[in-house]
């Protein structure tokens, strides 16, 4: 279960700050959401689509022909 920490906490051996994304077992995930230490993370396709929309389109650069060494 993918989660996002809502409070500073330790999960396993990792120290998490609010906003950090992590993976937990279903049992632990349900518990952390119930005690408001974490919230369910949004699905990846939506997040990647937003990131693509924010990334400026790159233009292909033309390279000048290489000069031969004489």
SEMI-353936 format. One record per residue (C-alpha): residue in one letter; residue number from 1; y, x, z. Coordinates in steps of 0.5 Angstrom, whole numbers, plus 500, padded with zeros to 3 digits. Each point is the difference from the previous one (the first is absolute). Layout:
<sites>
+------+-------+-------+------+-----+
| zati | votor | north | east |  up |
+------+-------+-------+------+-----+
|    a |   NUM |     Y |    X |   Z |
...
+------+-------+-------+------+-----+
</sites>
This chain:
<sites>
+------+-------+-------+------+-----+
| zati | votor | north | east |  up |
+------+-------+-------+------+-----+
|    x |     1 |   500 |  500 | 500 |
|    x |     2 |   507 |  503 | 498 |
|    x |     3 |   505 |  499 | 505 |
|    x |     4 |   507 |  502 | 501 |
|    x |     5 |   502 |  502 | 507 |
|    x |     6 |   506 |  496 | 504 |
|    x |     7 |   501 |  505 | 506 |
|    x |     8 |   498 |  507 | 502 |
|    x |     9 |   493 |  501 | 501 |
|    x |    10 |   494 |  504 | 500 |
|    x |    11 |   494 |  498 | 496 |
|    x |    12 |   494 |  504 | 500 |
|    x |    13 |   503 |  507 | 500 |
|    x |    14 |   506 |  498 | 496 |
|    x |    15 |   507 |  499 | 503 |
|    x |    16 |   503 |  495 | 496 |
|    x |    17 |   508 |  497 | 500 |
|    x |    18 |   502 |  494 | 498 |
|    x |    19 |   499 |  499 | 492 |
|    x |    20 |   494 |  505 | 499 |
|    x |    21 |   495 |  497 | 496 |
|    x |    22 |   492 |  501 | 503 |
|    x |    23 |   493 |  497 | 499 |
|    x |    24 |   497 |  497 | 506 |
|    x |    25 |   493 |  497 | 501 |
|    x |    26 |   500 |  492 | 499 |
|    x |    27 |   499 |  499 | 507 |
|    x |    28 |   505 |  505 | 502 |
|    x |    29 |   505 |  498 | 495 |
|    x |    30 |   500 |  492 | 503 |
|    x |    31 |   501 |  503 | 507 |
|    x |    32 |   506 |  504 | 498 |
|    x |    33 |   503 |  494 | 496 |
|    x |    34 |   499 |  495 | 506 |
|    x |    35 |   503 |  505 | 505 |
|    x |    36 |   506 |  501 | 495 |
|    x |    37 |   499 |  508 | 499 |
|    x |    38 |   499 |  499 | 493 |
|    x |    39 |   500 |  495 | 494 |
|    x |    40 |   496 |  499 | 494 |
|    x |    41 |   502 |  505 | 494 |
|    x |    42 |   502 |  497 | 493 |
|    x |    43 |   495 |  501 | 494 |
|    x |    44 |   501 |  506 | 496 |
|    x |    45 |   501 |  497 | 493 |
|    x |    46 |   507 |  496 | 503 |
|    x |    47 |   502 |  507 | 503 |
|    x |    48 |   499 |  504 | 494 |
|    x |    49 |   503 |  495 | 495 |
|    x |    50 |   506 |  500 | 505 |
|    x |    51 |   500 |  508 | 500 |
|    x |    52 |   500 |  500 | 492 |
|    x |    53 |   505 |  495 | 500 |
|    x |    54 |   505 |  505 | 504 |
|    x |    55 |   498 |  506 | 496 |
|    x |    56 |   505 |  502 | 494 |
|    x |    57 |   496 |  501 | 494 |
|    x |    58 |   500 |  507 | 498 |
|    x |    59 |   502 |  502 | 493 |
|    x |    60 |   496 |  504 | 496 |
|    x |    61 |   503 |  507 | 499 |
|    x |    62 |   500 |  504 | 493 |
|    x |    63 |   498 |  507 | 501 |
|    x |    64 |   504 |  505 | 495 |
|    x |    65 |   495 |  504 | 496 |
|    x |    66 |   497 |  506 | 503 |
|    x |    67 |   504 |  506 | 497 |
|    x |    68 |   495 |  506 | 497 |
|    x |    69 |   501 |  506 | 504 |
|    x |    70 |   501 |  506 | 494 |
+------+-------+-------+------+-----+
</sites>
